[in-house]
Amino acid sequence: MATSKPAIVGSGHTKFGKLDARSIEDLMKEAAAEAMTEAGIEPKDVDAIFVGHFNSGLSPDGFISSLVHQMSPDFRFTPSTRYENACASGSAAIFGALTALHAGEARTVLVVGVEKMTNRSTPDVTRALAGAGYQNDPAEAALSFPQVFAIAAEGYGERYGSPLESMARIASKNHINALGNPLAQMQRNMSFEACNTVSDKNPQIAPPLRLSDCSLISDGAAALVITTDASVGGDKRVGFRGTGHVNDFLPIAGRDFIAFEGPEKAIGNAMNNAGVGIGDISFAEVHDCFTIAELLIYEAMGLKPKGKGGEALEDGTVYADGKLPVNRSGGLKAKGHPIGATGVSMHAIGYRQLTGQAGDIQLANPKLGLIFNMGGSGVANYASVIEAV
């Protein structure tokens, strides 16, 4: 049996949004079936399953690793493990799968990321997400995640000057990008002026963050088939040229938050392992849980110097027709952010870009994609450089 380095050979992706009629099980099965059909495999061909799911009280389904088994009796006894690393749970599952593949303990694996959030009230979701913050400091434990990233925006303003206009440009860019993505939750054109103005439709959520600066509460799932078996899948194969994973201290008080050192190290490690620089990257899907995060990621990527991330918007670099389009899918901001699905979704979108299957958001002849998925306030950081092989 011919073997090769791990390659993605199939992807699945439900629509993201408020999917009241769909259970977690339904979403997992839909995404998994699409990925497996594309890869041309059956349940009996899957050696192991890796599931990304945050939960934190969002769902009564606290033990979901075997739910995808409901697809077929042939999945019975297939090993399956749930991975949780806050908003990077999906990438944690992918990296767990890669470890098993590199170790030779599996040849063909299925990765599924999923979350169902909209069945809970906004205050309930806010509390659940806050569980990814540091709980042993009463001051930090009292913060919602919008308040956490409001601290980042305020700190950035104090150090470098107000980021609010750049944040509004990021929001508008990602909403415009999502117009071409039928899987996106919010397909609504929002102008820079609308995103940059506090109004009844765009109130402040956690000053200075406005509603338009915040990602969406979403349901959804995404899936990948990854294999080292050269006979599995067709000619559409995407490999991992380099990866990086670092975890930083959980307490914000223990680090320089807006330096974004964890994201910078993870992205730097992935590019170093790939033997490439930022100028070699064709596109990036990054973790814009809040618009200030995307701005900080421009700097962590090395796209612009510290404090100058806004220049990537001013010179057009990160737009759909720029040198390095960022979040062509619409990002978390407009595509949606079902927590456990996000990292898998990013890799699925990247796979489709590199194999010419991205539809209306397809870029012209991309060579290398950068994926960056983050858990918490720059705590769990996963980066991949992927390429068609």
Buried (B, 14 or more C-beta within 10 A) or exposed (E): EEEBBBBBBBBBBBBBBBBEEBBBBBBBBBBBBBBBEBBEBEBEBBBBBBBBBBBBBBBEBEEBBBBBBEBBEEBEEBBBEBBBBBBBBBBBBBBBBBEBBEEEEBBBBBBBBBBBBBBBEEEEBBBBBBBBBBEEBEEBEEBBBBBBBBBBBBBBBEEBEBBBBBBBBBBBBBBBBBBBBEBBBBBEEBEBEBBBEBEEEBEEBBEBBBBBBBBBBBBBBBBBBBBBBBEBBEEBBBBBBBBBBBBBEBBBEEBEBBBBBBBBBBBBBBBEBBEBEBEBBBBBBBBBBBBBBBBBBBBBBBBBEBBEBBBBBEEEBBBBEBBBBBBBBBBBBBBBBBBBBBBBBBBBBBBBBBBEEBEEBBBEEBEBBBBBBBBBBBBBBBBBBBBBB
